[in-house]
Amino acid sequence: MLRIAVAAFHLLALGLGMGAVLTRGNVLRETVTRESLHRAFRADTLWGVAAALWLGTGLWRLLAGLDKPMSYYLANHLFAAKMGLFAAIVLLEIWPMVMLVRWRLELRRGQPAGEVAAPASAKRIATISHVQALFVAVMIFVAVAMARGYGTT
């Protein structure tokens, strides 16, 4: 039963994260207002929670050998591709994460939304968010192929 629960939470985290990062991106394409930034912050927080759940359950599944032994994953080139996509998502997140933390702090200090977040920066984060969502979708296809036994030599 543990194996099923951990796998289910791993998949739920993917869906939750994809929805959150798409929402963050969509909101940041709107005109920057205090309200739109707060909606983006909520979506960003959910994206972070989903990422933590995704990473935690993924490591648990890998290290505990809940589904397949670790040797299966380490010898699978699709697993390497999946981890490459995950690394790209994390690297792409660095700049947005720093900017969004700054924007939160500046808004708390009472700065006007238009001075806190430049529209060009908001749109850049929106684009990054949508690319990340695309990478999550590709990861899902790779994971399905792995689950069907592809990727081993």
PyMOL commands that place a pseudoatom at each C-alpha (Angstrom):
pseudoatom trace, name=CA, resn=MET, resi=1, chain=A, elem=C, hetatm=0, pos=[0.000, 0.000, 0.000]
pseudoatom trace, name=CA, resn=LEU, resi=2, chain=A, elem=C, hetatm=0, pos=[2.890, 2.385, 0.746]
pseudoatom trace, name=CA, resn=ARG, resi=3, chain=A, elem=C, hetatm=0, pos=[4.199, 1.893, -2.788]
pseudoatom trace, name=CA, resn=ILE, resi=4, chain=A, elem=C, hetatm=0, pos=[0.839, 2.940, -4.246]
pseudoatom trace, name=CA, resn=ALA, resi=5, chain=A, elem=C, hetatm=0, pos=[0.467, 5.947, -1.939]
pseudoatom trace, name=CA, resn=VAL, resi=6, chain=A, elem=C, hetatm=0, pos=[3.938, 7.319, -2.668]
pseudoatom trace, name=CA, resn=ALA, resi=7, chain=A, elem=C, hetatm=0, pos=[3.477, 6.839, -6.430]
pseudoatom trace, name=CA, resn=ALA, resi=8, chain=A, elem=C, hetatm=0, pos=[0.071, 8.543, -6.267]
pseudoatom trace, name=CA, resn=PHE, resi=9, chain=A, elem=C, hetatm=0, pos=[1.437, 11.540, -4.348]
pseudoatom trace, name=CA, resn=HIS, resi=10, chain=A, elem=C, hetatm=0, pos=[4.298, 11.769, -6.858]
pseudoatom trace, name=CA, resn=LEU, resi=11, chain=A, elem=C, hetatm=0, pos=[1.812, 11.958, -9.733]
pseudoatom trace, name=CA, resn=LEU, resi=12, chain=A, elem=C, hetatm=0, pos=[-0.472, 14.367, -7.875]
pseudoatom trace, name=CA, resn=ALA, resi=13, chain=A, elem=C, hetatm=0, pos=[2.521, 16.641, -7.305]
pseudoatom trace, name=CA, resn=LEU, resi=14, chain=A, elem=C, hetatm=0, pos=[3.165, 16.720, -11.052]
pseudoatom trace, name=CA, resn=GLY, resi=15, chain=A, elem=C, hetatm=0, pos=[-0.393, 17.795, -11.809]
pseudoatom trace, name=CA, resn=LEU, resi=16, chain=A, elem=C, hetatm=0, pos=[-0.487, 20.293, -8.961]
pseudoatom trace, name=CA, resn=GLY, resi=17, chain=A, elem=C, hetatm=0, pos=[2.849, 21.755, -10.011]
pseudoatom trace, name=CA, resn=MET, resi=18, chain=A, elem=C, hetatm=0, pos=[1.929, 22.030, -13.662]
pseudoatom trace, name=CA, resn=GLY, resi=19, chain=A, elem=C, hetatm=0, pos=[-1.304, 23.834, -12.818]
pseudoatom trace, name=CA, resn=ALA, resi=20, chain=A, elem=C, hetatm=0, pos=[0.494, 26.165, -10.436]
pseudoatom trace, name=CA, resn=VAL, resi=21, chain=A, elem=C, hetatm=0, pos=[3.326, 27.094, -12.787]
pseudoatom trace, name=CA, resn=LEU, resi=22, chain=A, elem=C, hetatm=0, pos=[0.893, 27.657, -15.666]
pseudoatom trace, name=CA, resn=THR, resi=23, chain=A, elem=C, hetatm=0, pos=[-1.237, 29.866, -13.420]
pseudoatom trace, name=CA, resn=ARG, resi=24, chain=A, elem=C, hetatm=0, pos=[1.830, 31.828, -12.318]
pseudoatom trace, name=CA, resn=GLY, resi=25, chain=A, elem=C, hetatm=0, pos=[2.772, 32.356, -15.939]
pseudoatom trace, name=CA, resn=ASN, resi=26, chain=A, elem=C, hetatm=0, pos=[-0.707, 33.374, -17.013]
pseudoatom trace, name=CA, resn=VAL, resi=27, chain=A, elem=C, hetatm=0, pos=[-1.128, 35.839, -14.141]
pseudoatom trace, name=CA, resn=LEU, resi=28, chain=A, elem=C, hetatm=0, pos=[2.238, 37.465, -14.840]
pseudoatom trace, name=CA, resn=ARG, resi=29, chain=A, elem=C, hetatm=0, pos=[1.157, 38.152, -18.428]
pseudoatom trace, name=CA, resn=GLU, resi=30, chain=A, elem=C, hetatm=0, pos=[-1.614, 40.382, -17.063]
pseudoatom trace, name=CA, resn=THR, resi=31, chain=A, elem=C, hetatm=0, pos=[-1.188, 44.038, -16.168]
pseudoatom trace, name=CA, resn=VAL, resi=32, chain=A, elem=C, hetatm=0, pos=[0.914, 44.210, -12.998]
pseudoatom trace, name=CA, resn=THR, resi=33, chain=A, elem=C, hetatm=0, pos=[-1.219, 45.178, -10.004]
pseudoatom trace, name=CA, resn=ARG, resi=34, chain=A, elem=C, hetatm=0, pos=[-1.010, 44.424, -6.306]
pseudoatom trace, name=CA, resn=GLU, resi=35, chain=A, elem=C, hetatm=0, pos=[-3.808, 41.867, -6.748]
pseudoatom trace, name=CA, resn=SER, resi=36, chain=A, elem=C, hetatm=0, pos=[-2.208, 40.169, -9.752]
pseudoatom trace, name=CA, resn=LEU, resi=37, chain=A, elem=C, hetatm=0, pos=[1.100, 39.908, -7.913]
pseudoatom trace, name=CA, resn=HIS, resi=38, chain=A, elem=C, hetatm=0, pos=[-0.619, 38.332, -4.904]
pseudoatom trace, name=CA, resn=ARG, resi=39, chain=A, elem=C, hetatm=0, pos=[-2.257, 35.761, -7.212]
pseudoatom trace, name=CA, resn=ALA, resi=40, chain=A, elem=C, hetatm=0, pos=[1.124, 35.061, -8.791]
pseudoatom trace, name=CA, resn=PHE, resi=41, chain=A, elem=C, hetatm=0, pos=[2.641, 34.648, -5.310]
pseudoatom trace, name=CA, resn=ARG, resi=42, chain=A, elem=C, hetatm=0, pos=[-0.062, 32.143, -4.325]
pseudoatom trace, name=CA, resn=ALA, resi=43, chain=A, elem=C, hetatm=0, pos=[0.552, 30.138, -7.492]
pseudoatom trace, name=CA, resn=ASP, resi=44, chain=A, elem=C, hetatm=0, pos=[4.299, 30.365, -6.914]
pseudoatom trace, name=CA, resn=THR, resi=45, chain=A, elem=C, hetatm=0, pos=[3.900, 29.039, -3.366]
pseudoatom trace, name=CA, resn=LEU, resi=46, chain=A, elem=C, hetatm=0, pos=[1.838, 26.133, -4.666]
pseudoatom trace, name=CA, resn=TRP, resi=47, chain=A, elem=C, hetatm=0, pos=[4.516, 25.478, -7.310]
pseudoatom trace, name=CA, resn=GLY, resi=48, chain=A, elem=C, hetatm=0, pos=[7.097, 25.311, -4.509]
pseudoatom trace, name=CA, resn=VAL, resi=49, chain=A, elem=C, hetatm=0, pos=[4.971, 22.942, -2.405]
pseudoatom trace, name=CA, resn=ALA, resi=50, chain=A, elem=C, hetatm=0, pos=[4.390, 20.715, -5.429]
pseudoatom trace, name=CA, resn=ALA, resi=51, chain=A, elem=C, hetatm=0, pos=[8.114, 20.717, -6.250]
pseudoatom trace, name=CA, resn=ALA, resi=52, chain=A, elem=C, hetatm=0, pos=[8.994, 19.693, -2.682]
pseudoatom trace, name=CA, resn=LEU, resi=53, chain=A, elem=C, hetatm=0, pos=[6.415, 16.893, -2.780]
pseudoatom trace, name=CA, resn=TRP, resi=54, chain=A, elem=C, hetatm=0, pos=[7.571, 15.849, -6.247]
pseudoatom trace, name=CA, resn=LEU, resi=55, chain=A, elem=C, hetatm=0, pos=[11.220, 15.740, -5.208]
pseudoatom trace, name=CA, resn=GLY, resi=56, chain=A, elem=C, hetatm=0, pos=[10.546, 14.049, -1.872]
pseudoatom trace, name=CA, resn=THR, resi=57, chain=A, elem=C, hetatm=0, pos=[8.369, 11.301, -3.291]
pseudoatom trace, name=CA, resn=GLY, resi=58, chain=A, elem=C, hetatm=0, pos=[10.688, 10.834, -6.270]
pseudoatom trace, name=CA, resn=LEU, resi=59, chain=A, elem=C, hetatm=0, pos=[13.732, 10.378, -4.050]
pseudoatom trace, name=CA, resn=TRP, resi=60, chain=A, elem=C, hetatm=0, pos=[11.771, 8.057, -1.782]
pseudoatom trace, name=CA, resn=ARG, resi=61, chain=A, elem=C, hetatm=0, pos=[10.741, 5.911, -4.738]
pseudoatom trace, name=CA, resn=LEU, resi=62, chain=A, elem=C, hetatm=0, pos=[14.314, 5.856, -6.083]
pseudoatom trace, name=CA, resn=LEU, resi=63, chain=A, elem=C, hetatm=0, pos=[16.227, 5.261, -2.860]
pseudoatom trace, name=CA, resn=ALA, resi=64, chain=A, elem=C, hetatm=0, pos=[13.777, 2.859, -1.204]
pseudoatom trace, name=CA, resn=GLY, resi=65, chain=A, elem=C, hetatm=0, pos=[13.265, 0.823, -4.371]
pseudoatom trace, name=CA, resn=LEU, resi=66, chain=A, elem=C, hetatm=0, pos=[9.506, 0.962, -3.925]
pseudoatom trace, name=CA, resn=ASP, resi=67, chain=A, elem=C, hetatm=0, pos=[8.715, 0.203, -7.567]
pseudoatom trace, name=CA, resn=LYS, resi=68, chain=A, elem=C, hetatm=0, pos=[11.932, -0.916, -9.182]
pseudoatom trace, name=CA, resn=PRO, resi=69, chain=A, elem=C, hetatm=0, pos=[15.464, -1.318, -7.869]
pseudoatom trace, name=CA, resn=MET, resi=70, chain=A, elem=C, hetatm=0, pos=[17.728, 1.718, -8.069]
pseudoatom trace, name=CA, resn=SER, resi=71, chain=A, elem=C, hetatm=0, pos=[19.875, -0.139, -10.628]
pseudoatom trace, name=CA, resn=TYR, resi=72, chain=A, elem=C, hetatm=0, pos=[16.921, -0.087, -13.046]
pseudoatom trace, name=CA, resn=TYR, resi=73, chain=A, elem=C, hetatm=0, pos=[16.736, 3.697, -12.913]
pseudoatom trace, name=CA, resn=LEU, resi=74, chain=A, elem=C, hetatm=0, pos=[20.479, 4.285, -13.068]
pseudoatom trace, name=CA, resn=ALA, resi=75, chain=A, elem=C, hetatm=0, pos=[20.833, 2.084, -16.149]
pseudoatom trace, name=CA, resn=ASN, resi=76, chain=A, elem=C, hetatm=0, pos=[17.871, 3.660, -17.954]
pseudoatom trace, name=CA, resn=HIS, resi=77, chain=A, elem=C, hetatm=0, pos=[18.692, 6.406, -20.448]
pseudoatom trace, name=CA, resn=LEU, resi=78, chain=A, elem=C, hetatm=0, pos=[15.128, 7.732, -20.251]
pseudoatom trace, name=CA, resn=PHE, resi=79, chain=A, elem=C, hetatm=0, pos=[15.616, 8.215, -16.500]
pseudoatom trace, name=CA, resn=ALA, resi=80, chain=A, elem=C, hetatm=0, pos=[18.722, 10.263, -17.321]
pseudoatom trace, name=CA, resn=ALA, resi=81, chain=A, elem=C, hetatm=0, pos=[16.629, 12.334, -19.750]
pseudoatom trace, name=CA, resn=LYS, resi=82, chain=A, elem=C, hetatm=0, pos=[13.950, 12.802, -17.079]
pseudoatom trace, name=CA, resn=MET, resi=83, chain=A, elem=C, hetatm=0, pos=[16.543, 13.976, -14.560]
pseudoatom trace, name=CA, resn=GLY, resi=84, chain=A, elem=C, hetatm=0, pos=[18.013, 16.307, -17.186]
pseudoatom trace, name=CA, resn=LEU, resi=85, chain=A, elem=C, hetatm=0, pos=[14.590, 17.880, -17.681]
pseudoatom trace, name=CA, resn=PHE, resi=86, chain=A, elem=C, hetatm=0, pos=[14.175, 18.171, -13.907]
pseudoatom trace, name=CA, resn=ALA, resi=87, chain=A, elem=C, hetatm=0, pos=[17.578, 19.876, -13.647]
pseudoatom trace, name=CA, resn=ALA, resi=88, chain=A, elem=C, hetatm=0, pos=[16.583, 22.287, -16.425]
pseudoatom trace, name=CA, resn=ILE, resi=89, chain=A, elem=C, hetatm=0, pos=[13.364, 23.142, -14.554]
pseudoatom trace, name=CA, resn=VAL, resi=90, chain=A, elem=C, hetatm=0, pos=[15.338, 23.833, -11.367]
pseudoatom trace, name=CA, resn=LEU, resi=91, chain=A, elem=C, hetatm=0, pos=[17.933, 25.957, -13.175]
pseudoatom trace, name=CA, resn=LEU, resi=92, chain=A, elem=C, hetatm=0, pos=[15.218, 27.916, -14.959]
pseudoatom trace, name=CA, resn=GLU, resi=93, chain=A, elem=C, hetatm=0, pos=[13.588, 28.569, -11.560]
pseudoatom trace, name=CA, resn=ILE, resi=94, chain=A, elem=C, hetatm=0, pos=[16.554, 30.355, -9.979]
pseudoatom trace, name=CA, resn=TRP, resi=95, chain=A, elem=C, hetatm=0, pos=[15.979, 33.813, -11.457]
pseudoatom trace, name=CA, resn=PRO, resi=96, chain=A, elem=C, hetatm=0, pos=[12.165, 33.789, -11.069]
pseudoatom trace, name=CA, resn=MET, resi=97, chain=A, elem=C, hetatm=0, pos=[12.509, 32.608, -7.469]
pseudoatom trace, name=CA, resn=VAL, resi=98, chain=A, elem=C, hetatm=0, pos=[14.917, 35.430, -6.611]
pseudoatom trace, name=CA, resn=MET, resi=99, chain=A, elem=C, hetatm=0, pos=[12.750, 38.034, -8.335]
pseudoatom trace, name=CA, resn=LEU, resi=100, chain=A, elem=C, hetatm=0, pos=[9.515, 36.853, -6.743]
pseudoatom trace, name=CA, resn=VAL, resi=101, chain=A, elem=C, hetatm=0, pos=[11.069, 36.881, -3.261]
pseudoatom trace, name=CA, resn=ARG, resi=102, chain=A, elem=C, hetatm=0, pos=[12.249, 40.465, -3.879]
pseudoatom trace, name=CA, resn=TRP, resi=103, chain=A, elem=C, hetatm=0, pos=[8.826, 41.495, -5.130]
pseudoatom trace, name=CA, resn=ARG, resi=104, chain=A, elem=C, hetatm=0, pos=[7.138, 39.994, -2.057]
pseudoatom trace, name=CA, resn=LEU, resi=105, chain=A, elem=C, hetatm=0, pos=[9.454, 41.899, 0.255]
pseudoatom trace, name=CA, resn=GLU, resi=106, chain=A, elem=C, hetatm=0, pos=[9.025, 45.179, -1.620]
pseudoatom trace, name=CA, resn=LEU, resi=107, chain=A, elem=C, hetatm=0, pos=[5.236, 44.877, -1.625]
pseudoatom trace, name=CA, resn=ARG, resi=108, chain=A, elem=C, hetatm=0, pos=[5.291, 44.213, 2.134]
pseudoatom trace, name=CA, resn=ARG, resi=109, chain=A, elem=C, hetatm=0, pos=[7.278, 47.427, 2.549]
pseudoatom trace, name=CA, resn=GLY, resi=110, chain=A, elem=C, hetatm=0, pos=[4.443, 49.273, 0.824]
pseudoatom trace, name=CA, resn=GLN, resi=111, chain=A, elem=C, hetatm=0, pos=[6.023, 49.871, -2.570]
pseudoatom trace, name=CA, resn=PRO, resi=112, chain=A, elem=C, hetatm=0, pos=[3.518, 50.357, -5.424]
pseudoatom trace, name=CA, resn=ALA, resi=113, chain=A, elem=C, hetatm=0, pos=[3.095, 47.239, -7.584]
pseudoatom trace, name=CA, resn=GLY, resi=114, chain=A, elem=C, hetatm=0, pos=[4.128, 49.089, -10.733]
pseudoatom trace, name=CA, resn=GLU, resi=115, chain=A, elem=C, hetatm=0, pos=[7.476, 49.986, -9.153]
pseudoatom trace, name=CA, resn=VAL, resi=116, chain=A, elem=C, hetatm=0, pos=[8.008, 46.535, -7.682]
pseudoatom trace, name=CA, resn=ALA, resi=117, chain=A, elem=C, hetatm=0, pos=[7.594, 44.443, -10.813]
pseudoatom trace, name=CA, resn=ALA, resi=118, chain=A, elem=C, hetatm=0, pos=[8.602, 45.722, -14.211]
pseudoatom trace, name=CA, resn=PRO, resi=119, chain=A, elem=C, hetatm=0, pos=[6.202, 44.395, -16.869]
pseudoatom trace, name=CA, resn=ALA, resi=120, chain=A, elem=C, hetatm=0, pos=[9.132, 43.070, -18.910]
pseudoatom trace, name=CA, resn=SER, resi=121, chain=A, elem=C, hetatm=0, pos=[10.404, 41.057, -15.935]
pseudoatom trace, name=CA, resn=ALA, resi=122, chain=A, elem=C, hetatm=0, pos=[6.919, 39.725, -15.218]
pseudoatom trace, name=CA, resn=LYS, resi=123, chain=A, elem=C, hetatm=0, pos=[6.559, 38.609, -18.843]
pseudoatom trace, name=CA, resn=ARG, resi=124, chain=A, elem=C, hetatm=0, pos=[9.993, 36.983, -18.752]
pseudoatom trace, name=CA, resn=ILE, resi=125, chain=A, elem=C, hetatm=0, pos=[8.982, 34.978, -15.672]
pseudoatom trace, name=CA, resn=ALA, resi=126, chain=A, elem=C, hetatm=0, pos=[5.721, 34.082, -17.435]
pseudoatom trace, name=CA, resn=THR, resi=127, chain=A, elem=C, hetatm=0, pos=[7.650, 32.729, -20.413]
pseudoatom trace, name=CA, resn=ILE, resi=128, chain=A, elem=C, hetatm=0, pos=[10.000, 30.760, -18.158]
pseudoatom trace, name=CA, resn=SER, resi=129, chain=A, elem=C, hetatm=0, pos=[6.971, 29.367, -16.294]
pseudoatom trace, name=CA, resn=HIS, resi=130, chain=A, elem=C, hetatm=0, pos=[5.384, 28.146, -19.520]
pseudoatom trace, name=CA, resn=VAL, resi=131, chain=A, elem=C, hetatm=0, pos=[8.648, 26.526, -20.637]
pseudoatom trace, name=CA, resn=GLN, resi=132, chain=A, elem=C, hetatm=0, pos=[8.842, 24.781, -17.266]
pseudoatom trace, name=CA, resn=ALA, resi=133, chain=A, elem=C, hetatm=0, pos=[5.283, 23.492, -17.714]
pseudoatom trace, name=CA, resn=LEU, resi=134, chain=A, elem=C, hetatm=0, pos=[6.267, 22.133, -21.126]
pseudoatom trace, name=CA, resn=PHE, resi=135, chain=A, elem=C, hetatm=0, pos=[9.254, 20.350, -19.571]
pseudoatom trace, name=CA, resn=VAL, resi=136, chain=A, elem=C, hetatm=0, pos=[6.959, 18.825, -16.917]
pseudoatom trace, name=CA, resn=ALA, resi=137, chain=A, elem=C, hetatm=0, pos=[4.679, 17.549, -19.688]
pseudoatom trace, name=CA, resn=VAL, resi=138, chain=A, elem=C, hetatm=0, pos=[7.633, 16.010, -21.532]
pseudoatom trace, name=CA, resn=MET, resi=139, chain=A, elem=C, hetatm=0, pos=[8.767, 14.407, -18.262]
pseudoatom trace, name=CA, resn=ILE, resi=140, chain=A, elem=C, hetatm=0, pos=[5.365, 12.764, -17.935]
pseudoatom trace, name=CA, resn=PHE, resi=141, chain=A, elem=C, hetatm=0, pos=[5.708, 11.189, -21.387]
pseudoatom trace, name=CA, resn=VAL, resi=142, chain=A, elem=C, hetatm=0, pos=[9.220, 10.003, -20.525]
pseudoatom trace, name=CA, resn=ALA, resi=143, chain=A, elem=C, hetatm=0, pos=[7.972, 8.538, -17.231]
pseudoatom trace, name=CA, resn=VAL, resi=144, chain=A, elem=C, hetatm=0, pos=[5.182, 6.678, -19.007]
pseudoatom trace, name=CA, resn=ALA, resi=145, chain=A, elem=C, hetatm=0, pos=[7.699, 5.207, -21.455]
pseudoatom trace, name=CA, resn=MET, resi=146, chain=A, elem=C, hetatm=0, pos=[9.925, 4.158, -18.540]
pseudoatom trace, name=CA, resn=ALA, resi=147, chain=A, elem=C, hetatm=0, pos=[6.983, 2.520, -16.773]
pseudoatom trace, name=CA, resn=ARG, resi=148, chain=A, elem=C, hetatm=0, pos=[6.397, 0.479, -19.939]
pseudoatom trace, name=CA, resn=GLY, resi=149, chain=A, elem=C, hetatm=0, pos=[9.995, -0.786, -19.903]
pseudoatom trace, name=CA, resn=TYR, resi=150, chain=A, elem=C, hetatm=0, pos=[11.577, 1.531, -22.454]
pseudoatom trace, name=CA, resn=GLY, resi=151, chain=A, elem=C, hetatm=0, pos=[15.006, 3.066, -21.954]
pseudoatom trace, name=CA, resn=THR, resi=152, chain=A, elem=C, hetatm=0, pos=[16.939, 0.013, -20.867]
pseudoatom trace, name=CA, resn=THR, resi=153, chain=A, elem=C, hetatm=0, pos=[19.701, -1.396, -23.011]
for i in range(1, 153): cmd.bond("trace and resi %d" % i, "trace and resi %d" % (i + 1))
show_as sticks, trace
zoom trace
